[in-house]
Amino acid sequence: MNPTWRKRSACTGIDSDVFYPSSEDDADAEEAKAICAVCPVQTMCLEHALSLREREGIWGGTTERERRRILRQRRKTA
């Protein structure tokens, strides 16, 4: 995957702490998810996180728990 998509991300220049909340509570992730919701490269970011099995942080508007669920669903439909 070409990492140049990151240059077009809505999170560029935002404090990374926003994307690494202290807990997996969805309420803690709302600020990051709101940024991701308007991001032009959200899908690429999510696919990047899924391919690397990112375990921490908000990627493509998803928490780690949500990414695990996506991967399980994909395995079931494959």
Secondary structure by P-SEA (a helix, b strand, c coil): ccccccccccccccccccccccccccccaaaaaaaaaaccaaaaaaaaaaaacccccccccccaaaaaaaaaaaaaac
